[in-house]
Structure formats: structure tokens, C-alpha cells
């Protein structure tokens, strides 16, 4: 029987109950006659505070509050993928069918379809001893993903009933386990898990494999590891969402969880339209077959925005525990932090810097710490990689959300408004960005791409840093006073920026580039650099070298060489050799190689 309390006060999404109650901290409650979903966030001897995840307009003091006796949870089971949920895992398509175009308040729809029958292949037998996290059954959830139902983490014992292979709904019992205490636990395809509690795992590993995104500036200069964390901060219009779209489309993760947290509705519409049309390059099926979208846009209740990233990361951990590699796109954590600030203000908590609550850093760390490369309880290896967008006001990276995020992520892709306005995309500033994963991933690159991969990468970074230093001089006194070897650095840096770092998301060849092609592009650019240095050492000025169109040809190789045509790079090396010999011959010099 539900416990019933009465509303005493209302302050936006925050309501108060006066006096001692039977509710517990973190408990899910249903507020008012419409049974709006809420959560207990503060308990004192004489007051209980609840945040409501829906619009509270129309509530009045004296309206009932019903306790549920359990925390805010998500339902885990087949049917999560190829679905769109709100911030507390309510399926938006099902709600729209029930309430029409405009979603009403208090609509209750099961998170997963309770009528659909799934083809289940059992992996356990009667009499078998099982422990938490072991694979119970397999279901073909989508054309791309096999769903592995797991024994709940806290359940272990002997199987006293295992259903035969067949078709079952998520609410039907498919197994019973008798624990050591003699209790009988029924196990279904659908299970519940509280969103604020990390799911358990076996072992945690050092991240030693990259999350390959197909974006050159990310994979080569600032890579993220599988199980790693990254932040994409940038002002309005710099391409945070577009970068996350590209990573979600092309990264070599098995599953994508995209959390639209407080972003504009038209951006989420674009995601829905793009992903429904996009063909997955890994499987040939639609991208949505391995994607789950959580839409909590800017005009949805602010309290649900705060819960949405916990919902998303819990779904990601669930698939990680099956042995999948999951990439979580959180867009954006700044809107989530603003929701924290608004709720904190309504609770009359003491504000910290820029009005954010004092616990902002601990909440951010708690979120990013749920990433990792692990061995699941079932023995499989899986990972959760988190890529969070940050939207600092005015593009100011010194504001609290960006600064605190930098403390907890090891990869920082700083977007630059000047680059975006110059139509250089991705607009990631190579001087402000960094990745602490480069040394961890070096053995993998050496084994799977080339032993020279990291060496070439470091040479590119050095040239770009040298260009930045030289541009300070050029701004003051012009480029004519520079010696030829420094003029060459400016030319090669331009080739790196235009021909390598700049990437066209709408070009069929350039939108996603495999690592082998990235390596060969670096090799070609540095080969050109070395040949030009040899020409300068022979006394040939940059002005002569620049007359040839070799720089433009190398810039265009990203379009001219297909992703499956590595042999064409040999043609570019031969072209550079011919250019080198031609310039020497015209200037009457002997070969200095």
C-alpha cells in the first residue's frame, strides 16, 4: 500500500512536505492527482523536499504525494535500442500515441514494450549454479545487436527453473534462482536499476585501445581511448553538436547513447532524421539499430534534465556489462549544470562560483568516473567512453563548468570561434587542445598502424607550434624578414591545416578516414617537408619552391585518394620526387639527397 503525504509548499519544480514523513532519501514519489514523477532530495526532522520531473503548474498545497518505496530507476531489457526516451526513460513515441502531438502531464507508459514477444535463446540450465552478471539468455534486439540478458548483480544461487527457448515478453519469468538463504528469485528479461548507482564490474583496465572516430584531428593529434573521457567546449556556433554527430556516426563503438540534455529541439530533430537515414558502415543496417537517444530539450522540465545524464550512463553501463563498447554523447553538460544551479537556488543552498552549487565538481566527477574499460562480471570485456560537450557562455573557458570538467577528463578538444567563422571545420584549436592518452595508445598504434605513427604525429604538432610562434613575429614585422627555413614552416603548416586537419563532413570520402589513410597522409606531408628542406639547404629560396603547385596537390589528396586506395599515395611520393628533381635541375643544382 502506498504511503500518502500532503503538499505544504511549491516553488517551481520543488515541493515541500511539512512534518515527519515515511519517505526516504532518493525515493521516487508520485505527486498530485496527476501522479507526476518526483524524487526526494532533502530530508530534515520537520521538512521533506522533493524535485518533480514534470511541470508543476496547477498543483496546490494539500494535494497528495504518494511514496513508491524505491529510488528513481531505469528499466533494462531488450527494446532500449532504436528508441527515444525522455530524461527519466519514458518512451516518447509511445507517449505521443497515447496523448497526441502535445504530451500531457502524468502520462504513464512502460519504458519497454510489455506486449512485444522477443525470441529468447536460454544460456543456463536447471541445476546450474549462477552468479550475478552471468549471461542468462540471448535475444536478437536489432539486426545489429544481440541482447545478452544477465543475472542481476546481487543474485547468485542454483537455477531451479529455466524456461525453454521461445518467445517471451519482458515481463514473463524466464528463470528462477534459489539463493543460499533459501529465497527464490524470479528473473525476467526486464530488470530495474537505480540511475544514481554505478553498476558493478569485475576488473578495471588501463585504456590501451583508441576509440577510432574517423576524424583526423581527433584520431591523430588528440586521440581518446576506449573507456576514456573527453570534453568538447566551445561557444555558440563552433560545432560542438556537429562534432558529436560525426563521432556518433563513425566511431568504432558497438553502441551509441546520445543524450540531448537541454539543447534546442531542432538539433534533436536533426539527430533523429540523420540517424534514421544513415546506413551503419559496420553492419549495413540503419544507425538507429545500435543507437539509443535520450531527448530532454531546453523546453522540457529542468529537473528531468538533471536526471537525464544518469539515465544515459546507466543504459551505457548495462550494455557494457554484456561485453559491448559503448560511446556516450552528452550534449551538453553545461545545460545539465544550469539545471543543478536552478534547483540549488530554489533549495536556497549557499551558491559558489557564478551561482553554481558547491557540489558541482563532485557531481561532474561522479559522472565522468563511470567511464572505463572493464572486465564485466560475465567475463567479457566492455567499455564506456564519455564525450561531453560544454557550452561556456561567451566561449569563456575559465568559467566553472569548463574548468571543473578539465579536472576529470583526459582529453580536451577546445573549439575556436575564429576557426569556425573562417569555415575551418572541425574548429578544434590544436594549440589549446590536448590528449593524455597518446603515450598509453602508442603501443597499439605501433602494432596496428605503424611504428612511426606517433613520431609523425609529434612532428606535425611541432610544426604547428612553430608556426604559432612565427606568426607572432609575422604580425609585428611581416613574413619577408624570415629566413627561408622558417618561411617553409609556414607553408607546410598551411598544408597540415588545410590538407590534414580540415575535414569535410559532407564529402563522401572525407567524412570518415581510416587510420591507415591518416598515417599515409602524414607520411606524404612530412616527405614533402623533408624534400623542401633539402632544397632550401641547397640554396634554393622558398619563393622558387612556391611557384610549383605541389603544395595544393598535397592538400587535395584527402579528396583524390579513396579510403580503400592506399596505393595511390605512392603516386604522391613519386610526384614529390619529380618536383624535387625538377627544381634542382632548373636551378642548376646537384642532387643533395
N, C-alpha and C positions, 0 to 999 in steps of 0.2 A: 504494500500500500504506500502511495506517495505521501511524503511529508508536505504539508501546506503551510506557507507563511504569508504575511501581508506586506505589501509595499508601503514604506513610510515616506520616502523621498525619491525624486527623479532629477537627474542632472545629465541631460543628453543621453548617451548610451550607458550611463552609470546609474544604478538604482540602489537604494538603501533599505535595509530591513532593521527596525529598531528592536532592541532587546536580544536576549539569548535565543539562538535558534539551534535546530538539529542538523543544520547544513555543515559540511566540512570544506576545508580549503581545496580549491581546484575542482569542486564538484560541478557537474553540469546541471543546470536548472532550466525550468520552463516558466516563462514569465507572462502573466496576464491570461485572459481568456483565450487569446490567440495562440498561447503557448510558444512565445518567442524563445529561441535558444539563448542561454546565457551561461556564465561561469563565475563561480565565487572567487574573487581575487583578494579579499581582505576580510579578516575576522578579528573582532575585538569582543570584549565582555559585553558591551552594550550596543554594538552595531555590526551588521554584516553588509559588505559591499559586493555588488555583482556587476559585471560588464555584460551587456546584451549585444548579441551579434546581428541584430536586425534593428530597423528604425523603430524608435520607442514612442513616436507620435501617437497620442490617444491613450497612453497608459495613465492611470490615476492612482493616487495613494489609496490603499485599501484593496487594490487588485491582488489576486492570489499569485504566489510563487510556489511552484512545485519542485521538490528535490528529486533527483534521479538516483542518488546513491553511488554514482560513478563519475569519473573525470571525463573531460572532453576527449573523445576518441575518434579514430577513423575506422572504417570497415575495410578489411584487407581480404582480397579474394579475386578470382577471375572477373573481368569486366572493368577493371581500372583503366587499362589501356584503351586508346581510341575513344576516350571520354573527356568531357569538360565538366569540371566541378567548380563550385564557389569556394570561398575561403575555409569552410568547415565541411567540405566533401559532400555537398548536396549537388546532385547531377542537374545541371542547368537545362539540358534538353528535356528531361523528364518533368521538371518543374514547369517548363514552358507549355508542355502538353496539358498539364493539369490546370494551370492558371491563365493561359493565354499569353499574349505578347508582353503584357506588363505583369511581372512576377509579384504576387501578393505576399503579405507577411504571414508568418506562421505556417507556411506550406510545408508539410512533412512528406517527403518522398524517400524511400530507401536509397542509400548510397549506391548499392549494386542491385541490378535487376534480380528480383527474387523469384521470378517466374521462368526465366530462361533456363533450359537444361543444358549442362555442359558435358561433353564426352570425357569421362574420367577413366584413367588407367591407374589402378592401385599399385603402389610400390612396397606395401607391407603385407604381412600375413598374420593370421591369428596365431597366438602363442609367441610371437616375436617380441623381444624386449626393445623398446624405443626410448630415445631421449629427446629433449627439446631441441628443435631446429632441424631434425632429420626430415628427409623428403617423404611425405605421406602418399602423394598422388600427383599425377601429371595431367594437365589439361591443355589443349591447344587453344590458348586465349585469343590469339590473332594468327594470321597467316605467317607472321614473322616471329612470334614469341611463344614459347612453350611455358605455361604457368606451372610452377612447382609448388604445390601446397605443402606446407610444413607443419610438423608437430609444434604446437605452441611452446615457446621457450621455457616456460615453467612447469611443463608437463613431462613426466617420464614414468615408465612402468611397462606392464605387459599388455599386449593387444588381446582383447577378449572378443572383439568383433571387427572384421574388415569387410566392407561392402564389396560385392563383385564388380568387375569392370562394367561400366554402363553410363547412362546419362543421369545427372543429378542436378538439382538446383543448389544455390549457395547455402540454403537453409536446411538442407537434408543432412542427416547424420551419415557420415561415410566410415567412421571408425569409433571404437570405444577403447579406452585405455584404463586399466586398473592400476592405480598408483600404489606405492609402498604402504601408504596409510590405509589402503583398502577402499579409497574413493574411486568411483567410476566417472571418468571424464568423457563426455561426448565431443567428438571433433567433427566440424563441418568444413566445407570449402571456404566459407567466410569466417573470419576471426576479427576481433576488435583489439585495438592497441591505443593507449593514451598518447596524444600527439607531442606532449612535452617530455616524454620519457624516451631516451635513446634505446634502440633495440640492441640486445646483447649479441656478441660475436665471439669467435674463438681466439684468434691471434691477430695482431695488427702488424703490418709490414711497412718498411721504408718504401716510399714510392719510387720505383725504378723503371717504370714504363711510361712513355708520354701519351697524353691524350691528343692524338693527331687530329687536327681540325681542318687541314687543307688550306689554311690561311698562312701565307709565308712569314709575315712579320711575327706571328704567334709561334708557329712550329719551329722556326729557325732562330729568331732573336730572343724571344721571351716565351719558352715552352712551359706548359703546365703538365704535371704528371697525372696519371690516373689515380684518383683518390686525393688529388690536390685541391687547393683553393686559389681563386683568382678574383680580383676586383677590376671592374671597368668603370672608372669615374670619368665624368665629363659633363659639361654644361649642355644646355638645350641645343639640339640640332647637330651634335657632334657624332652621333651614330652609335649610341650605346645599344639601343634595341636592335638595330640592323646587325651589329657585330654578334649579338647573342643569337639572332636568327641564323646567321651564317654558321656559327658553331653548332647550333642545334641541328641544322640540316646536314652538315658534312662531317661532324666529329665521329670518330670510330667507337663511340659508346653504343652499348646494346639498346639502352632505353633512355629516353629524354623526358624529364619532368620540367615543364615550363610554368613558372609561377608569375603571373601578371599581377603584381602587388601595387595597387594604387596608380597604375598607368592609365593613359587615355583609352577610352573604349574603342576608338577607331584603330589603334595599334593592335589591340587584341583581335579585332575583326580581321585585320590583315594577316595575323598569325594563323587564324582559323582557316582563312581562304587559301593561304600559301601552303600550309601543311596538308590540307585535304587534296590539293592538286599535285603536290610534289611526289615524284617517284623516288623511293629509297634506293640509293645506289648499291647498298649492301644486299638487298633481298629482291629488288624489282617490284615490291609491293608499295602501297602508299605509305607516306611518312607517318601518318597517324596510327598505323598499326603497331608502332613501338613508341608512341608518344602519349603522355597524359598532360592535359592543360588545366591549370587552376587559375580561374579568372576572378580577380577581385579588383575591379577597376575603380577609378577615382570617385565615382558617384555611389559606390556601394558603402554599406555601413563601415565606419572606421575601425570598430572593434574586431570585425571579421578579418580586416587587413592584417591586424597584429597576429592573428592565428594562422593566416594562410601559409606563411613560410614553414611553420611547424608541421602543418598538414602535408606540404610538399616534401619535406625532408623525411617524414615518416614513411610516405609511399616509396620514396627512393631507397630507404633502408630495407624495406620489405623485399624489393626486387634484388637488392644487393645480397640479401641473405639466401636467395635462390642460386647465387653464383653469377649474377649479371653485373656488367659495368654500367653504372648509371651516371648521367650528367644532369645536374640541376641548374636551371637558369632562373635566377631570382631577379626580377625586374620590377621595381628596384628596391633595394634595402633602405634607401633614403625615405621613400614613402612609408615604409614599414616603421622607420624610426620616428617619422612625423606622427604616425598613429600612436606610438608609445608616448610621445610628448603630449598629445592631446588628452589621452587617457590619464596621464600623470597629472596634468593640470586640473582636470576635473576631480581627481582624488585629493587635490590640494597638497601634493607632495612638494618637498623643497626642490626647486629646479637647480640644475647645474649649468654648464656652459651652453649658451644660446637657448636656454629653456628646456633642453633635453633632460630626461631624468638621470640621476646619478648612476643608475644601474645600466645605462646604455651599453657601456663597454662589456659588461658581463653577459648581457643578452646577445650581443654580437658574437662574443667568443663562444658562447654555448651553441649558437647556430653553426658557425664555421667548424667547430670541433667535431661535429657529426659527420664531416667528410673523412675519408680514409680508405686505404687499400687493406682489405682484411681477409682472413680465412673464416668463412661462416661456420656456424655450428654443424652444418651438414657436410663440412669438409671441402666444399667448393671455395674458390677464390672469387671475390667480388669487390667492387669499389663504388664509392660515391664521390664524384667530383662536383664542387660547388663553384659556380661562376656568378658572382653578384654584381649587378650594375649599381652604381652610386650616382646620385643626381645632386651634386653640391650647388647651392644657389649661387648664380653668377659665375659658375665654374671655379669657385674658390676651394682649392684642395686643402686649405688649412682649417676648414670647418670640422666640427666634431665627428660626424659620421665617417667622413673620408679618413681622418687621422686615426680614429679607433679601428676602422677596417684594416688599415695598413699594418696594424699591430698583429693581426690574426691571419692574414693571408700571406702566402709566399710568392705570389705572382701579381704584379701591378701593371695594368695596361692603361696608362693615362692618356685620355683623349684630349686633343688640342683643337680649340675653336679656329685658330688661324689655318691649320691644315684642312679642316672641314670647309671653311669658306674658300680655300684655294682649290677645292674639289679633289683633294688628295685623300682617298679612302683605301683602307681603313685609316682613320685620322688618329692613329696611335703615335704619340710623340716618343721617338726612340731615345731621347735624352732623359725624359722623366720616368720612363718605364723600366721595370727590372723583373727578373725571374731568379729565384733562389734554387730552382730545380736543375739548372744547367749542368752542374757537376754531378748531381745524382743520376742524370739521364745520359751522361757521356758514354758509359759502357754500352748502353742499349744502342745509341747511335752508331758506335764503333762496330758493333756486331751486326746490326740490321741495315745500316745505310752505308757508312764509310768511316774508316778510322780518322779521316781528315775533316769530318763534318763539323765538329766543334772548333777545330783550328780555323777553318774557313769562316765559321760564324764569328769567331773572335776578331778575325781580320776585318770583316765588314763593320763590326761595332767600332773598331779602332779608327777606320777611315771616316765613319760618320762623326765620331767625336772630334777628330782632327778638323773636319770641315766646320764644325760648330766653332772651334777656336779660331780658325782662319776667318770666318765670316765676321767676327768681331773686329778684326783688322780691316777687312774689306769695307765695312760700314764707315770706318773712320777715314781711310786714305785711298780706297779703291783697290781693285784687283791688279792693276797694271804694275804695281811695285813688287808684287810677289814673285819669288823665283819660280822657274818652270816646274820644279818638282812639286811645289805647293799648288800651283795652278792645276796640275794634273790631279791632285787630290780632290779639288773642287769638281772637276769633270767626272771623275769616277764616282764620287759621292752622288752626283746627279743621276748617273746611270743606276746606282743602287736604289736611290729613292724612287725614280720613275719606273725603272725596269724590273725592280725586285719587290720593294716594299709596297708600292701602289698596286692595288688589285681590283679588278672589275667584277663585282658580284653578279652582274647580269650577262657576262660573257660566257658562252658555253664551255670554253677551255679554261678560262682564267678564274672562274668562280671557286673551283676547288682543285688544289695542286698536290699531287702525291710527294712524299718526302724525297724520293729519288730524283724527281724533276727539280725540286728545290735545291738539292745538293748540286746537280749539274749546272743549274743557273748560277749558283755561287762560284763554282769552278770556272765557268766561262768568263764571268765578270772579273775575277781575280787574275785569270790568264791574260785578259786584255790589259789589266793594270800592270802586270809584270812586263809585258811586251812594251807598253808605252814608257815605263820607267827605263827600260833598256835603250829606247830611242832617245830619251832625254839625256841619259848617261853618255850617248854618242854625240851629244851636242845639237840635237835637233829640237827646236823650240816647240812649245805646245801649240802655237798658232798654226804651224805646219801640220801637226798631227790632227788638229781640229778640223782642217779642211776636208778630211775624209769623212764619209758618212758612217764609219764603223760604230760610233757610239749609238747612233739612232738604230742601227740594225740590231745591236745587242739589246737595246731597250725593248725592241719589238719581239724578241724571241719568246716572250711569255705568251704571245698570241699565236705566233707562227709554228711553234713546236707543240704538237698534241701531247696530252698526258701519257699516251701509250706509244710515243715515238722517241724514245731516248737516243736512238742512233742519230737523230738529226743534230744533236749537239756536237757531234764530230765535225759536221759541216761548218759549224760556227768556229770551232777551233782552227780548222783549215783556213777559213776566211780571215781570221785574225793573223794567222801566219803569213798569208798572202799580203795583207795590209802592211805588216811589219817589213817584209822583204821589199815591197813596192816603195815605201817611204825611204828605206835605206838606199835603194838604187837611185831614186830621183834626187836624193841629196848627196849622192856620190860617196856614201859611207860603206865601210865593210861590215859584214855581219859580226855583231859583238856578243852573240849568244855563247 
